[in-house]
Amino acid sequence: MHEYGTPSSTNESFAVAAVLYARSRLDGPATPLDRRITQVWIALYFWLMVNSTVARVTHLNLSVLLLTALATLLARRATGCESAGSTASEFPATPLAATA
């Protein structure tokens, strides 16, 4: 058994998140956003295999960027914001005085 905080527990955490996402994809047809999320998961998987070597030489950790992209896309999926070009003008503005 591994202690909490070791690299293997982090990898196990990613595995749980990936399995939960994969299970949610089985529920219906894939949207363009789902395809982008899957692409980022795949890129993250392959990057984590070479990350330590490349980061040691280049002092660049691409994992942070991939995790940020993944978190952003998953948040967008959770909020139901499917289109990549959604703007504030698509949502009707409600005056504050009308809510009181």
N, C-alpha and C positions, 0 to 999 in steps of 0.2 A: 504494500500500500504506500502511496506517495503522500508526502506532507503537503499541506495547503501552501500554495504559492510557488511550487516548483513548476518548471516549464511543462511537465506532462499534465498537470492539472489545468493549465491554461489551454493546452491543446484539447483536453477533454471538454472544456467549456465551449470551445469553438465547435466541437463535434456535436454537442447537444443542441446548440443554436442552429447548426446546419441541418440536423435531422428534423427539428421542429419546423424549419422553413420548408424543407422538402416535403414534409407531410402536408403542410398547408397548400402546397402547389398541386397536390393530388385532388383537391376539392373541386377544381373547375378549370376552365381553359386559361391558358397563360396570356397575360397582357404584355404589352411592350415593357412596362415597368418590371414585371416579373422576369422577363428575359434579361434585362439589364442587371437585376439583382443576382441572378444565376451566374452571369458573366463575372461579376465582381467576386462572388464566392469562389469560382474556379480560379480566378487570378490570385486571390488571397491564398488559396490552398497551395498553388504552385510556388508563389513567392515565399511562403513560409519555409519551404524546403531549402531555398538558397539565401534567405534573408541574412543569416548570421555571417556568411562568407562575404557577401556583397557589401553589407553594412560595415563590416570591419575594414574593408579596403577603401570604400568610397565615402564613408561617414554619412551615408544617406539611408534612412530607414523608410522604405516605401510602404511598409506595413501600416504605418500611421495614416497615410493617405488612403490606402485601401479600406481600412477600418472606418475612416471618416466617411468615405463614399458609401460604404455598406450601411452604416448607421443612418445616413441621410436618406438613402433610398428606402430602407425599411421603415423609417418614420413617415416618409411620404406615402408608402403603401398602407401603413396603419391608419393614417388620417383620411385615406380615400382620395388623395390628390394624385390621380392616375396620369394626367397629361403633364408632359415635361414643360410646356409653355404656359402653365396657368398663371394668371396675374390677378392682382387684387380687383381689377375692373370686372372680372367674371362673377364676382360675388356682389349681391346687392348691398348697398350701404344703408344702414339703418341709423337715422338721426338719434342722438342721445336723448333729446327732449321727448321723442315719441315713446321711448321705453319707460319713462317715469309715470 
